Amino acid sequence: MALKPEPTAPFHSVQYALRVLETVSRHGGGVTDVQIARETGLPVAHLSSLLLMLRREGYVEQVSDGAYTIGDSLVLLGSGMTRREALELKLQETLTELRDSVGAVYISRYIDGEVKITQFADGPRTPKVNEWVDFRSAAHASAVGKCLLTQLDQNGRRDHLSRHKIARLTSRTITNEKVLFSKLDSQPPTVPVLDLQEYAVGTVCAAVPLTAGSAVGCLALSLPIEHAHRLRSAADTLNRRAAPVVLSLAI
């Protein structure tokens, strides 16, 4: 499977955040933002927003003298839980918080040539999508699938569609491979991919890529059609909040 070039922000912020965490971890007794800036080479202004995000996610804590120490989320990774269990727990907490802001949310990965939803968070007021057609067979129509396909090259996409034929799921579904690939190629990497009732009538969705190493993944949301007026703002929130999710995947 060949990948396209990695997208830009918020993913560069994740690389910076990892540098900050490495610095804080080296200073067991705490370290000031000035020292962090000196050791990482990051401007203090940019560092402030990163530290705010890391504090919010529990990766660092600010003690009484203003210095930063490792937070509960990092401590959890070194506890009796397995690393995988700890990261899944952290991801689920992040998804649950995001769900309360935007609607039902999902993490999807492209694993062994298939679209897989690996984690999600929904609720009584934020129901998840009714999977009336297997997501593995609907990559051409769903926001999740299209977002994953944008991260593959032409050969990777053709391989996927050779195994999962394009089918018309609603009147809005793109069924022409050339048109589909053209839309995927014109999709800016920092703009959410939308599904406006292409997968299911009555549901709209948005997805943003999650790039952690060589893995192909995405973070997505779904809303019932009566809340379609919220989709753009919810998608923008999803895009802004993708960095903590990528960070959880990258640690």
PyMOL commands that set and color helices and strands:
alter all, ss='L'
color gray80, all
select helices_A, chain A and resi 11-26+33-40+44-56+72-77+83-102+135-137+143-150+154-163+177-185+225-240+242-250
alter helices_A, ss='H'
color red, helices_A
select strands_A, chain A and resi 60-62+68-70+104-111+114-121+193-196+203-212+215-224
alter strands_A, ss='S'
color yellow, strands_A
deselect
rebuild
show_as cartoon
